[in-house]
Amino acid sequence: MKATPTNGLDQDRFINIGQIRAVDNRRVLEMLGVLEDEYWEQIRTALNVVLGFVD
């Protein structure tokens, strides 16, 4: 993800869908930014592949 004033990131970030895990929200120390709409479809597609919902 590119850092923009809209998402509030301080630098470009990479989402590694293959390393996704459940985390208790009490362990989250701070929010880094807000995910913009343009990334949601790409993330949904990648999650479906990683979780085996599509071939």
For each residue, the residues with C-beta under 8 A, 3 or more apart:
1: 7 9 12 13 14 15 33 35 36 39
2: 9 12
3: 7 9 10 11 12 13 33
4: 7 9 36
5: 8
6: 34 36
7: 1 3 4 33 34 35 36
8: 5 32 33 34
9: 1 2 3 4 12 13 32 33
10: 3 32
11: 3
12: 1 2 3 9
13: 1 3 9 32 33
14: 1
15: 1 39 43
16: 19 20
17: 20 43 46 47 50
18: 50
19: 16
20: 16 17 47 50
21:
22:
23: 27 28
24: 27
25: 28
26:
27: 23 24
28: 23 25 31
29:
30:
31: 28 34
32: 8 9 10 13
33: 1 3 7 8 9 13
34: 6 7 8 31
35: 1 7 39 40 43
36: 1 4 6 7 39
37: 40
38: 41
39: 1 15 35 36 42 43
40: 35 37 43 44
41: 38 44 45
42: 39 45 46
43: 15 17 35 39 40 46 47
44: 40 41 47 48
45: 41 42 48 49
46: 17 42 43 49 50
47: 17 20 43 44 50 51 53
48: 44 45 51 53 54
49: 45 46 52 53 54
50: 17 18 20 46 47
51: 47 48
52: 49
53: 47 48 49
54: 48 49
55:
